[in-house]
């Protein structure tokens, strides 16, 4: 078992899982605060022992959602740093935005981070979030940094903790989208249409359905307005260029995948098929449901 699972301590600061949460993580003394935006001001003004680390050097994430120009709701994240997180937050202009729902603050319990380490952590978190492309990064500019090699080494350990803790706190901002190589064969699906010269590989995991880089999209437009807007949005962001996906992209629902790829109006359960070309996603899901019901009956029986 990894040290990540062995050394996380969770403190429910409001006594409930829906409230403010403080996490401690093992050997690097990493501390994380997850705070809802409506409780942030009172938290920052609270200088009791539970919140003492908020005056340390650290980095933070402002997490929210907003409707983009195409009418698509996107998850957003802003990555920042401060020599005094408490004071930085109290004066942060972005907190006035209705798009921000919560923040996560990261520091170390002994306040041993240097300015070089903090700036490097901010820069790397920004770069990882951009690369993973799960949340829209709202920073206006790429953060700069000035750190010595030994500071980068220390910072990289903290970055690993932050990425894992962020996922634990419910946000997969720093998780790379799955590829064919990272899943089992019964989670790799194909969409093909020789008539429209369409060919796409789609990977299924717990987050949803990820279209793989290189997928060829039909020139037919989707019928439903929401799918039409989504495809236009992907073209605007250059994720689709010349009807080809330039990078992996995650969808929550299989029918969204089918309609963006094929145009028209399709059921993802019918269109997505395993490599044999016969077994559809719908058939596989029905089989999986039967197995789950069998297991539940065995447990209950």
N, C-alpha and C positions, 0 to 999 in steps of 0.2 A: 504493500500500500504506500502511495506517495505521501510525502510530508505535507502536501497541500490539504489532504483530508485529515491528517493527524493534528494539525496545529491551528485550525480556524476556531476562534471563539466568537460566539454571537451574543450580543447584548441588546435586548429589546428595550429601548430607552423609554418607550411609552407603555410597555407591558403587553403590547400586541404586535403581531407580525405586520399589520398594515401601517404601523407608525414608524417613527424614526428608529433606525437600526445602526449599531456600531459593530464593526468587525475587526478582529485582531488576527493577523496572519504571521505565524511562526518566526523563523530565524531572522528574517529581515526587519522584524518589528513594524510591519506595515499595518496602518490603521485606516479603515474606511468608514465614512459616515454616509448613510443614505437618508436624505432629508426631503420631504415633500415641500414644494415651493411655498405653500401657505403657512408652513411652520418654520420657514427659514429665518426670518427676522428675529423671532423670539429665541431661536436656537443660537444665533450669533451673539445675541446680547447676554446669553446665559454663560457665565464664567465659572460654573461649578465644575467639580472634578470630572464629571462625565463628558464635558466638552472642552477640556483643557487643551487638547491637541489642535484645536481650531486656530490657535494663534501661531502655529508652527509654519515653516516653509512647506509648501505642498502644491499639488495639482488638483484640478477639479474638472468635472464634466457637468455641463448644463444640458439636460435631456428633455426633449419635448416632441411635438409633432406640429405640422402645418400643412396647409393646402398650397401646392405649387401653382404655377401659371396655367398648367393643364388641368387643374382641378383634382389632382391626385394627392391624397393624404400621405405625407412622408414622415418617417421618424427622423428626428434631427439631434445632433450633438455638437456642442461647442467645447473645445478643449482649451483650458487656461491654466495659468500658474500664478503663484503669489508668494512673496516673502512673508506675508501675514494673511492667511486665507480669510480669517475673520474680517479684517478691515477691507480686504479686496471685495468680498461679497457685499458688505454693507454699502459699498459705493459702486457696485457693478450696474452699468446702464442696461445690460441685457436682461436683468431680472425683472424689468418693467414690462417685458414682452409677455403677451398672453399665451405664446407658443411654448413657454417653458413650464414643465409640470414637476420636475424634481431635479435635485442635484446630488452628485456623489463627490465627496471630498476625500482625497488620499494624502496621507502624510506618514511619518514614522514616529513612534511613541517617544523616542529620546531626542527628537528634533535635531537629528544629526545630518540631515540633508544639506548639501551646499547649494549655492545659487547655480553653479555649473551643472550639478546633478539634476536639479529641478528643471532647468531649461532644456536639458537633453531629454528628460522624461516627457515633457510637454511636446517637444518636437517629434519624438518617436511615436507617441500615442496618436498624434495628428496623422502621421504618415501611415500607421497601421490601419486606422479608421478609414482613411481614404482608399487604401488598397483593398480592404475587405468589402467596402461599398455596400454595407448593410444599412447604415444611417447616412443621411445627408449631413456633411460636416459644414457648419455655418461660419467657421472662422473666415474673416476677410482675407487674411494672408497666412502663408506658411510660417509657423513660429521659428525664430532663429535660436541658435544656442551657441554657447562658448564653454566647452568642457574639456578637461584634461583626460587622457586615456584611462587613468585610474578612476576618474569620476564616472566615465561611461560604463566601466565594468561594474561598479557599484549600482549605477542607475539601471542597468539591464536586469539585474536581479529584482529590483523594485518593479520594473515594467512587467515582468512575468507575473508577479503577485497581483498587480493592478488588473491585468487582462483576465486572470482567473477570477478575481473577486468581482469584477464587473459582470461576468457571466453568471456568477453565483447570485448576484443582486438582480438578475432578471433581464440583463441587456447584453446581447451578443455582438456588441459593437466591434470587438477585436477578434472575432472568430472568422477564419477564412471560409469562404463558401465551399461546399463539398464538390469533389470531382469524382470521376469514374473510379479512380484509384483508391478513394477513401471510403467506399461503401461496398456492400455485398452485391452480388449479381442480380438478386431479386429486387434491388432498389435502383436499377438502371433501366430506363425506359427510352423508347425510340418513337419518333414521329416521322413518317415518310409519306411523300406523295410525288410519284414520278411525273404526274401530269403537271404539277406546279413547280417541279424541281425543288421540293422542300425536303430537308433532311435535318433532324435535330436529335440530340441526346439530352435527356432530362434525368437528373438525379434526385431521388426522394430521400428526405431525412426528416427528423422531428420538426424542423423549422418550416418545411414546405417542399417546394419543387424548384430545383435550380437548373435553368437552361444553361448548357455548356457553351463555352466559347467556340465559335465556328458554326453555330447553328444557322441554317439557311431558311429565311422567312419567305412566305408566299407574298406575291405582290397584290393579292386580294386584300381589301380592307376588312377588318372585323365589323360585324353588324352592330353589336351592342356599343353604345356610346362610351361606356366606361373602358372597354377594351380598345376602342379606337383611340381614346385619349392616352391610354397607357402606352400604346405603340408609338404614338406621336411624341410622347415624353421621352421614350427610349431613343428615338431618332434625334431629338433635340439634344440629348445628353451624349450623343455619339456612342451609345452602347449598341445601337444598331446602325451600321453604315453599309450602304449599298445592299441592303436586305440580308446582312450577315451580322450575327452577334460578335462584338469585338472583345467581350469578356463575359464571365459567368454572371447570371442575374437570378435572384431569388423571387419566386412568386409563392403566395400563400396557398392558392387553390389550383388544382390541375386544369380546370376549365379555362382559367385565365391564360395558362400556358398554351393550351390548344388553340385558343382564339387569336392570341398574339402571333403565334407561329403560322397558322393556317389561314387566318382571315375567316370571314363568314361567321357561323355560330355553331360550335361543336361542344360535345361533352368530353371532358378530359378523361373520364372513366372509360370511354370507348376508344378514344384516339391513341392514348399512351399505351404502348405494348412492350412486352419483354422482347428479348433478342429473337425468340422463336417466331415472332410475327403473329402469333395467335393469342397468347395470353394477354388480356387487357388489364389495365389497372383496376377496373371494376371487378373483374373476376378474381384478381389477387386479393383485393380488399375484402370481398365476400368470404373467401377461403380463410383469411386471417381472422375475420369476425367469428366464423364457425369454430376455429381453434380456441379463441378467447372464451366463447360461451361454453365449450367443452371443459376447459380448465376451471371456469367458475362453478360449473355443475359438480365437478369432481371435488372441489374445495368445500362446497356447500352440502354435498351429499353424503 
